[in-house]
Amino acid sequence: MSNGVCASVDVGCILLREIPGALTVSKAHETNDRRGVDWWVEQSGRHLGVDAKVREEDYARRGHDDLALETWSVIPGSGCSGAIGWTRDVDKRCDYILWLWVETGRWCLIPFPFLCAVFSANWKSWRGQYKTSRQRTTRDFRSWESECTFVPRRVVWAEIYRRFSGHLED
């Protein structure tokens, strides 16, 4: 889903229209996709990596305007050291995250370094404050659990503004 046309809203069209200086947009190769880049946006002399998070249902229509932010890709325990979620991964090769809600065509585009910084600083408190869900995945005879916290979009943007606006701390 993150690589295609979704409910008459095309991820590529959004990126081409909304990223200043975008010349072309192309799907990333599967190798890059596994490293967190679904799309490449070509600008003059460089490429930006974008990870697309596509959700079928738009829960904002039901009063839950949130972003699914991964705390753990693999939850530690049972002899497993775990793996941090993509939202906290400073080594993730990505410049932007684009959420797209298929049901409504609504989208949200956030610079990944800003999101990673604020989520890394706040994930523990947000995890306790907002809905958190675990998901079990089984692949190639292996099984693991991951975890996401659903943080209101306005909370994320407010924290990005607070952290990166240059205001003096109280």
C-alpha positions as CSV (number, residue, x, y, z in Angstrom):
1,M,0.0,0.0,0.0
2,S,2.8,2.5,0.8
3,N,4.0,2.2,-2.8
4,G,0.8,2.9,-4.7
5,V,-2.3,4.9,-5.4
6,C,-4.5,5.1,-2.4
7,A,-8.1,6.2,-2.5
8,S,-7.5,8.7,-5.3
9,V,-4.6,10.2,-3.4
10,D,-1.2,9.2,-4.8
11,V,1.7,9.2,-2.4
12,G,4.0,10.3,-5.3
13,C,1.8,13.2,-6.2
14,I,1.7,14.5,-2.6
15,L,5.4,14.4,-2.3
16,L,6.0,16.1,-5.7
17,R,3.5,18.8,-4.8
18,E,4.5,19.4,-1.2
19,I,8.3,19.0,-1.1
20,P,9.9,22.3,-2.3
21,G,12.2,21.8,-5.4
22,A,11.0,18.2,-6.0
23,L,11.8,17.3,-9.6
24,T,10.7,13.6,-9.7
25,V,9.4,11.0,-7.2
26,S,10.1,7.3,-7.6
27,K,9.5,4.1,-5.6
28,A,12.4,2.9,-3.7
29,H,14.0,-0.5,-4.5
30,E,13.0,-3.3,-2.1
31,T,16.5,-3.1,-0.4
32,N,15.9,0.5,0.5
33,D,12.3,-0.2,1.6
34,R,13.7,-2.7,4.2
35,R,15.9,0.2,5.5
36,G,13.0,2.6,5.9
37,V,12.7,4.4,2.5
38,D,9.7,3.7,0.4
39,W,10.1,6.7,-2.0
40,W,12.9,8.8,-3.3
41,V,12.3,12.5,-4.0
42,E,14.8,13.9,-6.4
43,Q,15.8,17.6,-6.0
44,S,18.6,19.4,-7.8
45,G,21.7,17.5,-6.8
46,R,20.3,15.2,-4.1
47,H,17.7,12.7,-3.2
48,L,15.4,12.7,-0.1
49,G,14.2,9.4,1.4
50,V,10.5,9.2,2.5
51,D,8.9,6.4,4.5
52,A,5.2,6.1,3.8
53,K,2.8,4.9,6.6
54,V,-0.5,4.1,5.1
55,R,-3.5,3.5,7.3
56,E,-6.8,2.2,5.7
57,E,-9.1,3.8,8.3
58,D,-8.9,7.4,9.3
59,Y,-9.6,7.4,13.0
60,A,-9.8,11.2,13.1
61,R,-13.4,10.7,11.8
62,R,-14.0,9.0,15.1
63,G,-12.2,11.5,17.3
64,H,-8.8,9.9,17.4
65,D,-6.5,12.1,15.2
66,D,-3.2,10.3,16.1
67,L,0.0,9.1,14.6
68,A,1.1,5.5,15.0
69,L,4.6,5.7,16.4
70,E,6.6,2.5,16.9
71,T,8.3,2.2,20.3
72,W,9.6,-1.3,19.8
73,S,10.2,-3.2,16.5
74,V,10.9,-6.2,18.6
75,I,9.9,-6.1,22.3
76,P,12.8,-7.2,24.5
77,G,12.3,-10.3,26.7
78,S,12.2,-14.1,26.5
79,G,15.9,-14.3,25.7
80,C,15.6,-11.5,23.0
81,S,17.5,-8.3,23.4
82,G,14.9,-6.4,21.4
83,A,15.0,-3.8,18.7
84,I,14.0,-0.2,19.0
85,G,11.1,1.0,16.9
86,W,11.6,3.0,13.7
87,T,10.4,6.2,15.3
88,R,13.4,6.1,17.8
89,D,16.0,4.8,15.3
90,V,18.6,7.5,14.8
91,D,20.2,5.3,12.1
92,K,17.1,5.1,10.0
93,R,17.9,6.4,6.5
94,C,14.9,8.6,6.0
95,D,14.3,12.4,5.7
96,Y,10.5,12.5,5.9
97,I,7.6,10.4,7.2
98,L,4.4,10.6,5.3
99,W,1.2,9.3,6.8
100,L,-1.7,8.8,4.5
101,W,-5.2,7.8,5.6
102,V,-6.9,6.0,2.7
103,E,-10.5,6.4,3.9
104,T,-10.3,10.2,3.7
105,G,-7.2,11.0,1.6
106,R,-5.8,13.0,4.5
107,W,-2.1,13.1,5.0
108,C,0.6,14.4,7.3
109,L,4.3,15.0,6.3
110,I,6.9,15.4,9.1
111,P,10.7,15.7,8.8
112,F,12.1,12.5,10.4
113,P,14.9,14.0,12.4
114,F,12.5,16.3,14.2
115,L,10.1,13.4,14.9
116,C,12.9,11.1,16.0
117,A,14.2,13.7,18.4
118,V,10.9,14.5,20.1
119,F,9.7,10.9,20.2
120,S,13.0,9.7,21.6
121,A,12.7,12.3,24.4
122,N,9.0,11.6,25.1
123,W,8.2,8.0,24.2
124,K,8.1,6.6,27.8
125,S,5.7,9.2,29.0
126,W,3.6,9.1,25.9
127,R,3.5,5.4,26.1
128,G,1.9,5.7,29.5
129,Q,-0.4,8.5,28.5
130,Y,-1.8,7.4,25.2
131,K,-3.1,4.2,23.7
132,T,-0.4,1.6,23.1
133,S,-0.9,-1.6,21.2
134,R,1.2,-4.7,20.6
135,Q,1.2,-6.8,17.5
136,R,2.5,-10.4,17.0
137,T,4.2,-11.2,13.7
138,T,5.3,-14.6,12.5
139,R,7.6,-15.0,9.5
140,D,9.9,-17.8,8.4
141,F,9.1,-19.9,11.5
142,R,10.0,-16.9,13.8
143,S,7.6,-14.9,16.0
144,W,8.0,-11.6,17.7
145,E,6.0,-8.7,19.1
146,S,6.2,-5.1,18.2
147,E,4.6,-2.1,19.9
148,C,3.1,1.3,18.8
149,T,1.9,4.2,20.7
150,F,-0.9,6.4,19.1
151,V,0.1,10.0,19.9
152,P,-2.3,12.8,19.0
153,R,-1.0,14.7,15.9
154,R,-1.4,18.0,17.7
155,V,0.8,16.8,20.6
156,V,3.6,15.7,18.2
157,W,3.5,19.0,16.3
158,A,3.4,21.0,19.6
159,E,6.4,19.2,20.9
160,I,8.3,19.7,17.6
161,Y,7.5,23.4,17.8
162,R,8.5,23.6,21.4
163,R,11.8,21.8,20.8
164,F,12.9,23.4,17.5
165,S,11.4,26.9,17.5
166,G,14.3,28.5,19.4
167,H,12.2,29.6,22.4
168,L,13.8,29.9,25.7
169,E,13.0,27.1,28.2
170,D,11.0,28.1,31.3
